[in-house]
Each structure stands twice: as C-alpha cells, then as structure tokens.
Amino acid sequence: MQGATVGHLSYVGDSLLGRDVNFGAGTTVANLRHDDADVRALVKGELVSTGRRKFGVVCGDGVKTGIQTSLNAGVKLGTDTRTGPAERVLRDRTEGADN
C-alpha cells in the first residue's frame, strides 16, 4: 500500500503490506513451506489453510520491523505493531504489540 518501504537486503514475497509499513534492513519474510503443505494462518482462533503453498505475511498499517527481523509464513501483524532487532516472529501479533 501507499508509503510502504522495504529496506535493503530484505526479502518479502507473496505478502500484503498496509500503508506506511516500514521493514528494517535485512527483514526476511518466509513464504514457502518445504513440506509441500499449504501455509496455514490463524483465523478467529483456528489455524486454516490458505490454499497456497506460497504465502507470506499480512501487515496492518504502520507496522515497523527492526533490522534482521524474520517473519514466519502466514503471520499477521496488526496495525502499528513493532518488532525488535533480530527478532523471530512465529505467531500473529495484535495491534500495537511491542517487545
């Protein structure tokens, strides 16, 4: 979306980034399951298949990641969520969460 930026040395594939998202340098988005299964995402408290083997992340408006952040396939980051440097995010984060 408008104003989204991805820093150098980053990889972001098959993802949806909201307005004014800023990925720090070296942020990596996993978007592929190596076991050939579909990526699953949490919907209303239940893990459901996306129907896709390749599916990255969904980020709400204003998300910011620290440098070298790693985001797991299917993760959702809510509006204004922040991550710290070198953080591994394996599960969804809700609005305004920070570490």
Rosetta blueprint (number, residue, H / E / L):
1 M L
2 Q L
3 G L
4 A L
5 T E
6 V E
7 G L
8 H L
9 L L
10 S L
11 Y E
12 V L
13 G L
14 D L
15 S L
16 L E
17 L E
18 G L
19 R L
20 D L
21 V L
22 N E
23 F E
24 G L
25 A L
26 G L
27 T L
28 T E
29 V E
30 A L
31 N L
32 L E
33 R L
34 H L
35 D L
36 D L
37 A L
38 D L
39 V L
40 R E
41 A E
42 L E
43 V E
44 K L
45 G L
46 E E
47 L E
48 V E
49 S E
50 T L
51 G L
52 R L
53 R L
54 K E
55 F L
56 G L
57 V L
58 V E
59 C E
60 G L
61 D L
62 G L
63 V L
64 K E
65 T E
66 G L
67 I L
68 Q L
69 T L
70 S E
71 L E
72 N L
73 A L
74 G L
75 V L
76 K E
77 L E
78 G L
79 T L
80 D L
81 T L
82 R E
83 T L
84 G L
85 P L
86 A L
87 E L
88 R E
89 V E
90 L L
91 R L
92 D L
93 R E
94 T L
95 E L
96 G L
97 A L
98 D L
99 N L
